[in-house]
């Protein structure tokens, strides 16, 4: 079974590389902590919306220390349109306080350390570790979970369990870019409600046992 899933993973990777040869994170950022904050903001919010909010936010609070010393209510006003803004503001101020006091204003480079920060789960930690430090990363957001289940690469909706399954069948060096490609494919072709199966580059292998 595992060998079958490895073969399926190889075919999915090959097809998506052809379809999306150049992929990158949809969130815009210039500094390491900006990616961390933008990813936290993206929870239950679109990347497009986050990218509209962060320029003014990062101009007002340019460094980790500025966020650590910020008033939560002021941060909340900048991110109000992102949803759950009060919770996110609290997490941002707390995580930056931790970064400032415990990590010397340096964003950690491992999933284990990143998940010690306020509001940072494995999805965010994997993205940051992979994007900033080139670590093996599997960013299991809703798109990745939905598509890997639909294709047959993974089973279940628990992000940690899906990540574990992908780590067993996908080459480590392919993990981050595969997840980026799955996100783009989920947005452009394989939507939750109305997937465009006839125009999908995976239609010949999706859901089939290899």
MODELLER restraints for C-alpha pairs under 7 A, 6 or more apart:
rsr = mdl.restraints
at = mdl.atoms
rsr.add(forms.Gaussian(group=physical.xy_distance, feature=features.Distance(at['CA:2:A'], at['CA:169:A']), mean=6.99, stdev=0.5))
rsr.add(forms.Gaussian(group=physical.xy_distance, feature=features.Distance(at['CA:4:A'], at['CA:210:A']), mean=5.53, stdev=0.5))
rsr.add(forms.Gaussian(group=physical.xy_distance, feature=features.Distance(at['CA:5:A'], at['CA:153:A']), mean=6.09, stdev=0.5))
rsr.add(forms.Gaussian(group=physical.xy_distance, feature=features.Distance(at['CA:5:A'], at['CA:169:A']), mean=6.33, stdev=0.5))
rsr.add(forms.Gaussian(group=physical.xy_distance, feature=features.Distance(at['CA:6:A'], at['CA:169:A']), mean=4.70, stdev=0.5))
rsr.add(forms.Gaussian(group=physical.xy_distance, feature=features.Distance(at['CA:6:A'], at['CA:170:A']), mean=6.60, stdev=0.5))
rsr.add(forms.Gaussian(group=physical.xy_distance, feature=features.Distance(at['CA:7:A'], at['CA:210:A']), mean=6.95, stdev=0.5))
rsr.add(forms.Gaussian(group=physical.xy_distance, feature=features.Distance(at['CA:8:A'], at['CA:210:A']), mean=6.22, stdev=0.5))
rsr.add(forms.Gaussian(group=physical.xy_distance, feature=features.Distance(at['CA:9:A'], at['CA:153:A']), mean=6.66, stdev=0.5))
rsr.add(forms.Gaussian(group=physical.xy_distance, feature=features.Distance(at['CA:9:A'], at['CA:169:A']), mean=6.68, stdev=0.5))
rsr.add(forms.Gaussian(group=physical.xy_distance, feature=features.Distance(at['CA:9:A'], at['CA:170:A']), mean=6.10, stdev=0.5))
rsr.add(forms.Gaussian(group=physical.xy_distance, feature=features.Distance(at['CA:12:A'], at['CA:202:A']), mean=6.91, stdev=0.5))
rsr.add(forms.Gaussian(group=physical.xy_distance, feature=features.Distance(at['CA:13:A'], at['CA:178:A']), mean=6.42, stdev=0.5))
rsr.add(forms.Gaussian(group=physical.xy_distance, feature=features.Distance(at['CA:15:A'], at['CA:201:A']), mean=6.44, stdev=0.5))
rsr.add(forms.Gaussian(group=physical.xy_distance, feature=features.Distance(at['CA:15:A'], at['CA:202:A']), mean=6.80, stdev=0.5))
rsr.add(forms.Gaussian(group=physical.xy_distance, feature=features.Distance(at['CA:16:A'], at['CA:181:A']), mean=6.43, stdev=0.5))
rsr.add(forms.Gaussian(group=physical.xy_distance, feature=features.Distance(at['CA:20:A'], at['CA:181:A']), mean=6.57, stdev=0.5))
rsr.add(forms.Gaussian(group=physical.xy_distance, feature=features.Distance(at['CA:23:A'], at['CA:177:A']), mean=6.97, stdev=0.5))
rsr.add(forms.Gaussian(group=physical.xy_distance, feature=features.Distance(at['CA:23:A'], at['CA:180:A']), mean=6.47, stdev=0.5))
rsr.add(forms.Gaussian(group=physical.xy_distance, feature=features.Distance(at['CA:23:A'], at['CA:181:A']), mean=6.52, stdev=0.5))
rsr.add(forms.Gaussian(group=physical.xy_distance, feature=features.Distance(at['CA:24:A'], at['CA:180:A']), mean=6.53, stdev=0.5))
rsr.add(forms.Gaussian(group=physical.xy_distance, feature=features.Distance(at['CA:25:A'], at['CA:180:A']), mean=6.60, stdev=0.5))
rsr.add(forms.Gaussian(group=physical.xy_distance, feature=features.Distance(at['CA:26:A'], at['CA:47:A']), mean=6.41, stdev=0.5))
rsr.add(forms.Gaussian(group=physical.xy_distance, feature=features.Distance(at['CA:27:A'], at['CA:38:A']), mean=6.82, stdev=0.5))
rsr.add(forms.Gaussian(group=physical.xy_distance, feature=features.Distance(at['CA:27:A'], at['CA:47:A']), mean=5.91, stdev=0.5))
rsr.add(forms.Gaussian(group=physical.xy_distance, feature=features.Distance(at['CA:27:A'], at['CA:51:A']), mean=6.33, stdev=0.5))
rsr.add(forms.Gaussian(group=physical.xy_distance, feature=features.Distance(at['CA:28:A'], at['CA:51:A']), mean=6.20, stdev=0.5))
rsr.add(forms.Gaussian(group=physical.xy_distance, feature=features.Distance(at['CA:29:A'], at['CA:35:A']), mean=5.56, stdev=0.5))
rsr.add(forms.Gaussian(group=physical.xy_distance, feature=features.Distance(at['CA:32:A'], at['CA:107:A']), mean=6.57, stdev=0.5))
rsr.add(forms.Gaussian(group=physical.xy_distance, feature=features.Distance(at['CA:32:A'], at['CA:132:A']), mean=6.85, stdev=0.5))
rsr.add(forms.Gaussian(group=physical.xy_distance, feature=features.Distance(at['CA:33:A'], at['CA:64:A']), mean=6.91, stdev=0.5))
rsr.add(forms.Gaussian(group=physical.xy_distance, feature=features.Distance(at['CA:33:A'], at['CA:107:A']), mean=6.38, stdev=0.5))
rsr.add(forms.Gaussian(group=physical.xy_distance, feature=features.Distance(at['CA:35:A'], at['CA:128:A']), mean=6.94, stdev=0.5))
rsr.add(forms.Gaussian(group=physical.xy_distance, feature=features.Distance(at['CA:36:A'], at['CA:128:A']), mean=6.45, stdev=0.5))
rsr.add(forms.Gaussian(group=physical.xy_distance, feature=features.Distance(at['CA:37:A'], at['CA:92:A']), mean=6.53, stdev=0.5))
rsr.add(forms.Gaussian(group=physical.xy_distance, feature=features.Distance(at['CA:38:A'], at['CA:50:A']), mean=6.58, stdev=0.5))
rsr.add(forms.Gaussian(group=physical.xy_distance, feature=features.Distance(at['CA:39:A'], at['CA:124:A']), mean=6.04, stdev=0.5))
rsr.add(forms.Gaussian(group=physical.xy_distance, feature=features.Distance(at['CA:40:A'], at['CA:119:A']), mean=6.98, stdev=0.5))
rsr.add(forms.Gaussian(group=physical.xy_distance, feature=features.Distance(at['CA:40:A'], at['CA:120:A']), mean=6.98, stdev=0.5))
rsr.add(forms.Gaussian(group=physical.xy_distance, feature=features.Distance(at['CA:40:A'], at['CA:124:A']), mean=6.94, stdev=0.5))
rsr.add(forms.Gaussian(group=physical.xy_distance, feature=features.Distance(at['CA:41:A'], at['CA:50:A']), mean=6.45, stdev=0.5))
rsr.add(forms.Gaussian(group=physical.xy_distance, feature=features.Distance(at['CA:41:A'], at['CA:82:A']), mean=6.58, stdev=0.5))
rsr.add(forms.Gaussian(group=physical.xy_distance, feature=features.Distance(at['CA:41:A'], at['CA:88:A']), mean=6.61, stdev=0.5))
rsr.add(forms.Gaussian(group=physical.xy_distance, feature=features.Distance(at['CA:42:A'], at['CA:50:A']), mean=6.20, stdev=0.5))
rsr.add(forms.Gaussian(group=physical.xy_distance, feature=features.Distance(at['CA:45:A'], at['CA:82:A']), mean=5.78, stdev=0.5))
rsr.add(forms.Gaussian(group=physical.xy_distance, feature=features.Distance(at['CA:45:A'], at['CA:83:A']), mean=6.74, stdev=0.5))
rsr.add(forms.Gaussian(group=physical.xy_distance, feature=features.Distance(at['CA:49:A'], at['CA:82:A']), mean=6.73, stdev=0.5))
rsr.add(forms.Gaussian(group=physical.xy_distance, feature=features.Distance(at['CA:50:A'], at['CA:82:A']), mean=6.63, stdev=0.5))
rsr.add(forms.Gaussian(group=physical.xy_distance, feature=features.Distance(at['CA:53:A'], at['CA:78:A']), mean=6.89, stdev=0.5))
rsr.add(forms.Gaussian(group=physical.xy_distance, feature=features.Distance(at['CA:53:A'], at['CA:79:A']), mean=6.24, stdev=0.5))
rsr.add(forms.Gaussian(group=physical.xy_distance, feature=features.Distance(at['CA:57:A'], at['CA:78:A']), mean=5.96, stdev=0.5))
rsr.add(forms.Gaussian(group=physical.xy_distance, feature=features.Distance(at['CA:61:A'], at['CA:67:A']), mean=5.78, stdev=0.5))
rsr.add(forms.Gaussian(group=physical.xy_distance, feature=features.Distance(at['CA:64:A'], at['CA:96:A']), mean=5.53, stdev=0.5))
rsr.add(forms.Gaussian(group=physical.xy_distance, feature=features.Distance(at['CA:64:A'], at['CA:100:A']), mean=6.52, stdev=0.5))
rsr.add(forms.Gaussian(group=physical.xy_distance, feature=features.Distance(at['CA:64:A'], at['CA:105:A']), mean=6.21, stdev=0.5))
rsr.add(forms.Gaussian(group=physical.xy_distance, feature=features.Distance(at['CA:65:A'], at['CA:100:A']), mean=6.07, stdev=0.5))
rsr.add(forms.Gaussian(group=physical.xy_distance, feature=features.Distance(at['CA:67:A'], at['CA:93:A']), mean=5.54, stdev=0.5))
rsr.add(forms.Gaussian(group=physical.xy_distance, feature=features.Distance(at['CA:67:A'], at['CA:96:A']), mean=5.94, stdev=0.5))
rsr.add(forms.Gaussian(group=physical.xy_distance, feature=features.Distance(at['CA:68:A'], at['CA:93:A']), mean=5.21, stdev=0.5))
rsr.add(forms.Gaussian(group=physical.xy_distance, feature=features.Distance(at['CA:68:A'], at['CA:94:A']), mean=6.82, stdev=0.5))
rsr.add(forms.Gaussian(group=physical.xy_distance, feature=features.Distance(at['CA:68:A'], at['CA:96:A']), mean=4.91, stdev=0.5))
rsr.add(forms.Gaussian(group=physical.xy_distance, feature=features.Distance(at['CA:68:A'], at['CA:97:A']), mean=4.34, stdev=0.5))
rsr.add(forms.Gaussian(group=physical.xy_distance, feature=features.Distance(at['CA:68:A'], at['CA:100:A']), mean=6.97, stdev=0.5))
rsr.add(forms.Gaussian(group=physical.xy_distance, feature=features.Distance(at['CA:70:A'], at['CA:93:A']), mean=6.72, stdev=0.5))
rsr.add(forms.Gaussian(group=physical.xy_distance, feature=features.Distance(at['CA:72:A'], at['CA:89:A']), mean=5.64, stdev=0.5))
rsr.add(forms.Gaussian(group=physical.xy_distance, feature=features.Distance(at['CA:72:A'], at['CA:90:A']), mean=5.87, stdev=0.5))
rsr.add(forms.Gaussian(group=physical.xy_distance, feature=features.Distance(at['CA:72:A'], at['CA:93:A']), mean=6.61, stdev=0.5))
rsr.add(forms.Gaussian(group=physical.xy_distance, feature=features.Distance(at['CA:75:A'], at['CA:89:A']), mean=5.65, stdev=0.5))
rsr.add(forms.Gaussian(group=physical.xy_distance, feature=features.Distance(at['CA:76:A'], at['CA:85:A']), mean=5.50, stdev=0.5))
rsr.add(forms.Gaussian(group=physical.xy_distance, feature=features.Distance(at['CA:76:A'], at['CA:86:A']), mean=5.54, stdev=0.5))
rsr.add(forms.Gaussian(group=physical.xy_distance, feature=features.Distance(at['CA:76:A'], at['CA:89:A']), mean=5.09, stdev=0.5))
rsr.add(forms.Gaussian(group=physical.xy_distance, feature=features.Distance(at['CA:79:A'], at['CA:85:A']), mean=5.82, stdev=0.5))
rsr.add(forms.Gaussian(group=physical.xy_distance, feature=features.Distance(at['CA:91:A'], at['CA:118:A']), mean=5.26, stdev=0.5))
rsr.add(forms.Gaussian(group=physical.xy_distance, feature=features.Distance(at['CA:91:A'], at['CA:119:A']), mean=5.31, stdev=0.5))
rsr.add(forms.Gaussian(group=physical.xy_distance, feature=features.Distance(at['CA:94:A'], at['CA:118:A']), mean=6.06, stdev=0.5))
rsr.add(forms.Gaussian(group=physical.xy_distance, feature=features.Distance(at['CA:95:A'], at['CA:117:A']), mean=5.20, stdev=0.5))
rsr.add(forms.Gaussian(group=physical.xy_distance, feature=features.Distance(at['CA:95:A'], at['CA:118:A']), mean=4.84, stdev=0.5))
rsr.add(forms.Gaussian(group=physical.xy_distance, feature=features.Distance(at['CA:98:A'], at['CA:117:A']), mean=6.81, stdev=0.5))
rsr.add(forms.Gaussian(group=physical.xy_distance, feature=features.Distance(at['CA:99:A'], at['CA:105:A']), mean=5.08, stdev=0.5))
rsr.add(forms.Gaussian(group=physical.xy_distance, feature=features.Distance(at['CA:99:A'], at['CA:106:A']), mean=6.39, stdev=0.5))
rsr.add(forms.Gaussian(group=physical.xy_distance, feature=features.Distance(at['CA:99:A'], at['CA:107:A']), mean=6.65, stdev=0.5))
rsr.add(forms.Gaussian(group=physical.xy_distance, feature=features.Distance(at['CA:108:A'], at['CA:114:A']), mean=5.83, stdev=0.5))
rsr.add(forms.Gaussian(group=physical.xy_distance, feature=features.Distance(at['CA:109:A'], at['CA:129:A']), mean=5.34, stdev=0.5))
rsr.add(forms.Gaussian(group=physical.xy_distance, feature=features.Distance(at['CA:109:A'], at['CA:133:A']), mean=6.22, stdev=0.5))
rsr.add(forms.Gaussian(group=physical.xy_distance, feature=features.Distance(at['CA:110:A'], at['CA:129:A']), mean=5.84, stdev=0.5))
rsr.add(forms.Gaussian(group=physical.xy_distance, feature=features.Distance(at['CA:111:A'], at['CA:122:A']), mean=6.82, stdev=0.5))
rsr.add(forms.Gaussian(group=physical.xy_distance, feature=features.Distance(at['CA:111:A'], at['CA:125:A']), mean=5.02, stdev=0.5))
rsr.add(forms.Gaussian(group=physical.xy_distance, feature=features.Distance(at['CA:111:A'], at['CA:126:A']), mean=5.98, stdev=0.5))
rsr.add(forms.Gaussian(group=physical.xy_distance, feature=features.Distance(at['CA:111:A'], at['CA:129:A']), mean=6.45, stdev=0.5))
rsr.add(forms.Gaussian(group=physical.xy_distance, feature=features.Distance(at['CA:114:A'], at['CA:120:A']), mean=6.69, stdev=0.5))
rsr.add(forms.Gaussian(group=physical.xy_distance, feature=features.Distance(at['CA:114:A'], at['CA:125:A']), mean=5.45, stdev=0.5))
rsr.add(forms.Gaussian(group=physical.xy_distance, feature=features.Distance(at['CA:115:A'], at['CA:121:A']), mean=5.52, stdev=0.5))
rsr.add(forms.Gaussian(group=physical.xy_distance, feature=features.Distance(at['CA:115:A'], at['CA:122:A']), mean=6.49, stdev=0.5))
rsr.add(forms.Gaussian(group=physical.xy_distance, feature=features.Distance(at['CA:115:A'], at['CA:125:A']), mean=6.17, stdev=0.5))
rsr.add(forms.Gaussian(group=physical.xy_distance, feature=features.Distance(at['CA:123:A'], at['CA:139:A']), mean=4.96, stdev=0.5))
rsr.add(forms.Gaussian(group=physical.xy_distance, feature=features.Distance(at['CA:123:A'], at['CA:140:A']), mean=5.73, stdev=0.5))
rsr.add(forms.Gaussian(group=physical.xy_distance, feature=features.Distance(at['CA:123:A'], at['CA:141:A']), mean=6.45, stdev=0.5))
rsr.add(forms.Gaussian(group=physical.xy_distance, feature=features.Distance(at['CA:126:A'], at['CA:137:A']), mean=4.94, stdev=0.5))
rsr.add(forms.Gaussian(group=physical.xy_distance, feature=features.Distance(at['CA:126:A'], at['CA:138:A']), mean=6.01, stdev=0.5))
rsr.add(forms.Gaussian(group=physical.xy_distance, feature=features.Distance(at['CA:126:A'], at['CA:139:A']), mean=5.60, stdev=0.5))
rsr.add(forms.Gaussian(group=physical.xy_distance, feature=features.Distance(at['CA:127:A'], at['CA:137:A']), mean=6.52, stdev=0.5))
rsr.add(forms.Gaussian(group=physical.xy_distance, feature=features.Distance(at['CA:127:A'], at['CA:139:A']), mean=5.78, stdev=0.5))
rsr.add(forms.Gaussian(group=physical.xy_distance, feature=features.Distance(at['CA:129:A'], at['CA:135:A']), mean=5.51, stdev=0.5))
rsr.add(forms.Gaussian(group=physical.xy_distance, feature=features.Distance(at['CA:129:A'], at['CA:137:A']), mean=6.92, stdev=0.5))
rsr.add(forms.Gaussian(group=physical.xy_distance, feature=features.Distance(at['CA:130:A'], at['CA:136:A']), mean=5.95, stdev=0.5))
rsr.add(forms.Gaussian(group=physical.xy_distance, feature=features.Distance(at['CA:130:A'], at['CA:137:A']), mean=5.11, stdev=0.5))
rsr.add(forms.Gaussian(group=physical.xy_distance, feature=features.Distance(at['CA:130:A'], at['CA:176:A']), mean=6.52, stdev=0.5))
rsr.add(forms.Gaussian(group=physical.xy_distance, feature=features.Distance(at['CA:136:A'], at['CA:172:A']), mean=5.54, stdev=0.5))
rsr.add(forms.Gaussian(group=physical.xy_distance, feature=features.Distance(at['CA:136:A'], at['CA:173:A']), mean=6.38, stdev=0.5))
rsr.add(forms.Gaussian(group=physical.xy_distance, feature=features.Distance(at['CA:136:A'], at['CA:175:A']), mean=6.62, stdev=0.5))
rsr.add(forms.Gaussian(group=physical.xy_distance, feature=features.Distance(at['CA:137:A'], at['CA:175:A']), mean=5.61, stdev=0.5))
rsr.add(forms.Gaussian(group=physical.xy_distance, feature=features.Distance(at['CA:137:A'], at['CA:176:A']), mean=5.12, stdev=0.5))
rsr.add(forms.Gaussian(group=physical.xy_distance, feature=features.Distance(at['CA:138:A'], at['CA:163:A']), mean=6.10, stdev=0.5))
rsr.add(forms.Gaussian(group=physical.xy_distance, feature=features.Distance(at['CA:138:A'], at['CA:175:A']), mean=5.23, stdev=0.5))
rsr.add(forms.Gaussian(group=physical.xy_distance, feature=features.Distance(at['CA:138:A'], at['CA:176:A']), mean=5.49, stdev=0.5))
rsr.add(forms.Gaussian(group=physical.xy_distance, feature=features.Distance(at['CA:138:A'], at['CA:179:A']), mean=6.46, stdev=0.5))
rsr.add(forms.Gaussian(group=physical.xy_distance, feature=features.Distance(at['CA:139:A'], at['CA:176:A']), mean=6.72, stdev=0.5))
rsr.add(forms.Gaussian(group=physical.xy_distance, feature=features.Distance(at['CA:139:A'], at['CA:179:A']), mean=5.97, stdev=0.5))
rsr.add(forms.Gaussian(group=physical.xy_distance, feature=features.Distance(at['CA:140:A'], at['CA:159:A']), mean=5.67, stdev=0.5))
rsr.add(forms.Gaussian(group=physical.xy_distance, feature=features.Distance(at['CA:140:A'], at['CA:163:A']), mean=6.24, stdev=0.5))
rsr.add(forms.Gaussian(group=physical.xy_distance, feature=features.Distance(at['CA:143:A'], at['CA:182:A']), mean=6.77, stdev=0.5))
rsr.add(forms.Gaussian(group=physical.xy_distance, feature=features.Distance(at['CA:143:A'], at['CA:183:A']), mean=5.35, stdev=0.5))
rsr.add(forms.Gaussian(group=physical.xy_distance, feature=features.Distance(at['CA:143:A'], at['CA:186:A']), mean=5.61, stdev=0.5))
rsr.add(forms.Gaussian(group=physical.xy_distance, feature=features.Distance(at['CA:144:A'], at['CA:179:A']), mean=6.27, stdev=0.5))
rsr.add(forms.Gaussian(group=physical.xy_distance, feature=features.Distance(at['CA:144:A'], at['CA:182:A']), mean=5.74, stdev=0.5))
rsr.add(forms.Gaussian(group=physical.xy_distance, feature=features.Distance(at['CA:144:A'], at['CA:183:A']), mean=6.14, stdev=0.5))
rsr.add(forms.Gaussian(group=physical.xy_distance, feature=features.Distance(at['CA:145:A'], at['CA:157:A']), mean=6.24, stdev=0.5))
rsr.add(forms.Gaussian(group=physical.xy_distance, feature=features.Distance(at['CA:145:A'], at['CA:159:A']), mean=6.89, stdev=0.5))
rsr.add(forms.Gaussian(group=physical.xy_distance, feature=features.Distance(at['CA:145:A'], at['CA:162:A']), mean=6.74, stdev=0.5))
rsr.add(forms.Gaussian(group=physical.xy_distance, feature=features.Distance(at['CA:147:A'], at['CA:182:A']), mean=6.97, stdev=0.5))
rsr.add(forms.Gaussian(group=physical.xy_distance, feature=features.Distance(at['CA:147:A'], at['CA:186:A']), mean=6.91, stdev=0.5))
rsr.add(forms.Gaussian(group=physical.xy_distance, feature=features.Distance(at['CA:148:A'], at['CA:154:A']), mean=5.28, stdev=0.5))
rsr.add(forms.Gaussian(group=physical.xy_distance, feature=features.Distance(at['CA:149:A'], at['CA:155:A']), mean=5.30, stdev=0.5))
rsr.add(forms.Gaussian(group=physical.xy_distance, feature=features.Distance(at['CA:149:A'], at['CA:156:A']), mean=6.94, stdev=0.5))
rsr.add(forms.Gaussian(group=physical.xy_distance, feature=features.Distance(at['CA:150:A'], at['CA:207:A']), mean=6.17, stdev=0.5))
rsr.add(forms.Gaussian(group=physical.xy_distance, feature=features.Distance(at['CA:151:A'], at['CA:206:A']), mean=4.35, stdev=0.5))
rsr.add(forms.Gaussian(group=physical.xy_distance, feature=features.Distance(at['CA:151:A'], at['CA:207:A']), mean=4.58, stdev=0.5))
rsr.add(forms.Gaussian(group=physical.xy_distance, feature=features.Distance(at['CA:152:A'], at['CA:206:A']), mean=6.83, stdev=0.5))
rsr.add(forms.Gaussian(group=physical.xy_distance, feature=features.Distance(at['CA:152:A'], at['CA:207:A']), mean=5.08, stdev=0.5))
rsr.add(forms.Gaussian(group=physical.xy_distance, feature=features.Distance(at['CA:154:A'], at['CA:162:A']), mean=5.92, stdev=0.5))
rsr.add(forms.Gaussian(group=physical.xy_distance, feature=features.Distance(at['CA:154:A'], at['CA:165:A']), mean=6.12, stdev=0.5))
rsr.add(forms.Gaussian(group=physical.xy_distance, feature=features.Distance(at['CA:154:A'], at['CA:166:A']), mean=6.96, stdev=0.5))
rsr.add(forms.Gaussian(group=physical.xy_distance, feature=features.Distance(at['CA:155:A'], at['CA:162:A']), mean=6.73, stdev=0.5))
rsr.add(forms.Gaussian(group=physical.xy_distance, feature=features.Distance(at['CA:156:A'], at['CA:162:A']), mean=6.76, stdev=0.5))
rsr.add(forms.Gaussian(group=physical.xy_distance, feature=features.Distance(at['CA:189:A'], at['CA:195:A']), mean=5.92, stdev=0.5))
rsr.add(forms.Gaussian(group=physical.xy_distance, feature=features.Distance(at['CA:189:A'], at['CA:196:A']), mean=5.35, stdev=0.5))
rsr.add(forms.Gaussian(group=physical.xy_distance, feature=features.Distance(at['CA:189:A'], at['CA:200:A']), mean=6.55, stdev=0.5))
rsr.add(forms.Gaussian(group=physical.xy_distance, feature=features.Distance(at['CA:190:A'], at['CA:196:A']), mean=6.00, stdev=0.5))
rsr.add(forms.Gaussian(group=physical.xy_distance, feature=features.Distance(at['CA:197:A'], at['CA:203:A']), mean=6.13, stdev=0.5))
